[in-house]
Amino acid sequence: MRADLALQLLADLLWNALLIAAPLLAATLVVGLLVSVVQVVTQIQEASLTFIPKIVAAVVVLVVCGPWMLKRLVGYSANLIASIPLYF
């Protein structure tokens, strides 16, 4: 019974981590790909050129999706803490 509970808690943790990180990772991936394509087409191979658009995209995603991410994280944490007595 304890092993099933541990696996369920781990699965919930990983699923929530994936959902919370997905918008940020997806946005930086898309921006990185676009910048890389532009660099290949224009033959500009500046290493610092890839970081600034990724940082801007990450900040925009955090501003737009940050409240949802925080609400999801707080909801998961509150649910986990509230259910501690059920585990013993």
VENGIVEN-V142399 format. One record per residue. N is the residue number from 1. BURIAL is I if it has 16 or more other C-alpha atoms within 10 Angstrom, else O. D_FIRST is the distance of its C-alpha to the first C-alpha in Angstrom with 1 decimal. Layout:
# VENGIVEN-V142399
n=<N,N>
burial=<BURIAL,BURIAL>
d_first=<D_FIRST,D_FIRST>
This chain:
# VENGIVEN-V142399
n=<1,2,3,4,5,6,7,8,9,10,11,12,13,14,15,16,17,18,19,20,21,22,23,24,25,26,27,28,29,30,31,32,33,34,35,36,37,38,39,40,41,42,43,44,45,46,47,48,49,50,51,52,53,54,55,56,57,58,59,60,61,62,63,64,65,66,67,68,69,70,71,72,73,74,75,76,77,78,79,80,81,82,83,84,85,86,87,88>
burial=<O,O,O,O,O,O,O,O,O,O,O,O,O,O,O,I,O,O,O,I,O,O,I,I,O,O,I,I,O,O,I,I,O,O,I,I,O,O,I,O,O,O,O,O,O,O,O,O,O,I,O,O,I,I,O,O,I,I,O,O,I,O,O,O,O,I,O,O,I,O,O,I,I,O,O,O,O,O,O,O,O,O,O,O,O,O,O,O>
d_first=<0.0,3.8,5.5,5.3,6.4,8.8,10.1,10.7,12.5,14.4,15.4,16.7,18.5,20.2,21.2,22.7,24.4,25.9,27.2,28.7,30.4,31.5,34.7,36.0,35.3,36.8,39.9,40.6,40.2,42.6,45.1,44.9,45.6,48.5,50.0,49.8,51.6,54.2,54.7,55.1,57.6,59.6,59.3,58.4,56.1,55.5,52.2,52.1,52.6,49.0,47.5,49.4,48.4,44.8,44.8,46.6,44.1,41.2,42.9,43.6,40.1,38.8,41.4,40.7,36.9,36.2,35.7,33.2,31.3,31.3,30.3,27.3,26.3,26.9,25.0,21.9,22.2,22.9,20.0,17.7,19.5,19.6,15.9,15.3,15.5,12.7,10.3,11.6>
